[in-house]
Amino acid sequence: MMSIAERCGASFRDPGGFVFRREGVYYRQVNDACRADYDLLMSSGLYSKLTSEGLLIPHEEEPAPGAGPSAYKVIRPRQLAFVGYPYEWSFSQLKDAALLTLRVQKIAMAAGLSLKDASAYNVQLHEGRPIFIDTLSFEKYDETKPWVAYRQFCQHFLAPLALMAHKDIRLGQLLRIYIDGIPLPLASRLLPWRTVWNIGLTIHLHLHARSQEKYADNPRSLRQNNRPFRRPHLEALLGSLETTIRRLRWRGGDTEWADYYEANNNYGAEGLEAKARIVGRLLSLAQPRTVWDLGANTGRFSRVAAQAGASTVVSWDIDPSCVEANYRQVTRHRESAIVPLLLDLTNPTPSLGWANAERMSMAERGPADAVLALGLIYHLAIGNNVPLPHVAAFLARLGRHLVIEWVPREDSQVMRLLASRKDVFSSYTQSAFEQSFGEFFRIECSEPVPGTLRTLYLMKTL
Amino acid sequence: MTLAGGDALMAYIDPGTGSYLFQMLIAGVLSVHMMIRNIRIWLLAKLAGLFSKAGASSTSPGQADVQPAETGKPTQP
């Protein structure tokens, strides 16, 4: 009998099945409740079409029986390298996930099936492109019924995208508070008045929100309703949603980032190249398969890690513009190793949802084989007043190896941080840094970065 | 006639009474809107074809709906 510990914390709502993990491998159990829909997915040709087009995660059926009397089958989906959450995605990643969901729904309808949910968590970045991962989201399409997932689609995709595009990119973080998507009445109130001129937003968000409020206390009105609903109506609804989503643009995401590093730090092009060579060399000594690049900017050094042999590099950064630029590069070039995600390292993604177990915290998704912390230490130690031993303790939890850049107080970036505040950082010295990190790591080697006052270290946890 | 709202509550997620009814309310409006939009796209394609030999191949109504996303091309194999 499967223990509850093996079942994934997020996988309990759908009676059709659940995800569990055994010996490091994720499986999905199909329950009897979903037998007919699963068989239809496989026999209708929909599974073949979606997987051959790279829209749905492929799987193999396992010979082993499932758990409990309700088990029908166990499937082993192709394993994801890393799981990121919608509140960690860039604007374009959420937009692409929305368009993917609509496209999957259209193809499913043509095959006689429909999506029974439209959660943003059903989409993940896999090998450089978004992919639908919930094999059990499909059910037989009843052409006389509206889409049961319409509310969820608007809450998970349309509302955050509209808020990010028309109000403030940071409002995407509301997805962290509202785990089942942003309530439409709230989104409607937050959006600027001018969005009423956008017919798609007026219909699917503002009027939709009014309808939700009007009928919230009157569920019986569903049974009293006798309006017909047919396939062309749903096709029109999906077409309208798609047009509305496509037209949402975030202006801050259109900046050119080619010279980002040169414009924002004190390296010349040669210094950057030298730093990249050293980082590549240190990483090749550690030979990590998974790397977390903390404060990755647009992912320049994440790509150095990928070239050094890492198969998965999670590219974390606090700046939505950088994550956006990074994501666009990943999808443009189908960079299968890079996973760009948004993260404030001073307040990392916590575990969320029911029993704090539905969505994993940042640290729970580790440890990585190696952590990259380049140009980061002063942001934490000075910008956020975190004592060096605390920084060392946290980084030691995140990865087995650490490539870290020491940035002294004489560095122009540190001086800029200190220019407008009292210098209470007398312990911010290279020897204190080595001593603090020595409590948790063995320093394998270090190398100065040519043309700068900085030093790169390779460390390994004790 | 089958009543669309009959057993909506059979869904495992809450479809939301207001969301479910709203789809029925706007269904007709959206159908007309999409039809006008598709005719417009078809007409524009025809007009473009008249002025350009290279663009002679016409676009059928609704074809614009399956274009890839502008940012990246996640839905293309």
Interface residues (C-beta under 8 A of the other chain):
Chain A: R13 D14 P15 G16 S52 E53 G54 L55 S92 K95 D96 L99 L100 R103 K106 K116 D117 R129 P130 I131 T144 K145 P146 W147 V148 A149 Y150 R151 Q152 C154 I199 I203 L207 H208 S211 Q212 E213 K214 Y215 A216 N218 P219 S221 L222 R223 Q224 N225 N226 R227 P228 F229 R230 P232 H233 L234 E235 A236 L237 G239 S240 E242 T243 R246 G253 Y327 R328 V330 T331 R332
Chain B: M1 T2 L3 A4 G5 G6 A8 L9 A11 Y12 I13 D14 P15 G16 T17 G18 S19 Y20 L21 F22 Q23 M24 L25 I26 A27 G28 V29 L30 S31 H33 M34 M35 R37 G62 D65 V66 A69 E70 T71 G72 K73 P74 T75 Q76 P77
